[in-house]
């Protein structure tokens, strides 16, 4: 029904039950005067019956393949093309191949989308400040749940974005609808259906956990997981964000079963390294999502770590710094930490943090901190539940200062008078320990993985 971006050529997507295939091919044109094939290829979209190969319609657009961001098709033949780079658009096409609606996606950092010059039909603009604008273009469908739904004679294209807002297209009436104006029949197809889907994905992850963990462990990057496991892993991330945003407490039992799930490890940069010089850590985003979701619905995780620090430069097989895996009454230990404490001592008491926030996320406190040359700051955050069952965080603010570099002597004489290699020695010192309640802004920041 909905597909990932940029599949292997040809770019295509099958409908939910596999009856229809919406496809994009890159087609060369021939210059009518010279009879030479033009270098530039144009995307040609077509809808065909999967089993017979019969082409139901075909349309050509002027955008190249890199500007085709997604294809969506229903079993009844309604198609939505996600096209465009800086000003993306949704093009709605009927089962008969007639284009009936174009919707421009708008963010205040971009110029407002304008009606295409060739288009005189229904046109609308959907705007949202959460849309991500970057040098690679405008993004808004990543980690979205996209589907088609019927309500009586009406058919809807429903996109629940990563941040929980809905874009709904009434395809039959060729218009954009807001969640606020949805009829009771349509409202029942939005959050209730997504919440039920999320709960089923969590149960599926519990049932297939061993197989999924095995596939992750045996995967050789950059090769993808087997298709079924890849889809389950992607759906698990979306399901967890739905549970967090909607506060689906019925997910508690499955989350507790999944809290020690072993996902893929990724490497991240840190400023305050426990060994004083190697600014790398490994983290498991899947376990992080699960723990964050548990806190959001008022369930306290067991304290299993999802962040680890290497004893040497991060390489395959590198041993991790030994830290306590489960810490009873961690809040009491965090209160006992004192300013001036070294990072190695603090993490051996309190364990690894749930989040590491760098300069970009510390703009609220950096203006009040000393501005010394060669000094950086970083905040490590430890999550907990308060007595009322609401999430709280303990923030450990570190100051990282450069000290005299350690000279590394070479094995032989220095060539061409070059100085011997030096290695920075850096010292992380605890500045403060602060407890704070979660605000909506902080929750959103953590949900976005910062």
Buried (B, 14 or more C-beta within 10 A) or exposed (E): BBBEEEEEEBBBBBBEEEBBBBBBBBEEEEEEEEEEEEEEBBBBBBBBEEEEEEEBBEBEBEBEBEBBBBBBBBBBBBBBBBBBBBBBBBBBBBBEBEBBBBBBBBBEEBEEBEEBEEEEEBBBBBEBEEBBBEEEBBBBBEEBBBBBBEBEEBBBBBBBBBBBBBBBBBBBBBBBBEBEEBEEEBBEBBBEBBBEBBBEBBBBBBEBBEEBBEBBEEBEEEEEBBEEBBEBBBBBBBBBBBBBBBEBEEBBEBBBBBBEBBBEBEEEEBBBBBBBBBBBBBBBBBBBBBBBBBBBBBBBBEBBBBBBBBEEEBEEEBEBBEBBEEBEEBBEBBEEBEEEBBBBEBBEBBBBBBBBBBEEBBEEBEEEBEEEEEEBBBBBBBBBBEEEEEBBBBBBBBBBEBEEEEEEEEEEEEEEEEEEEEEEEBBBBBBBBBBEEBEEEBBBBBBEEE
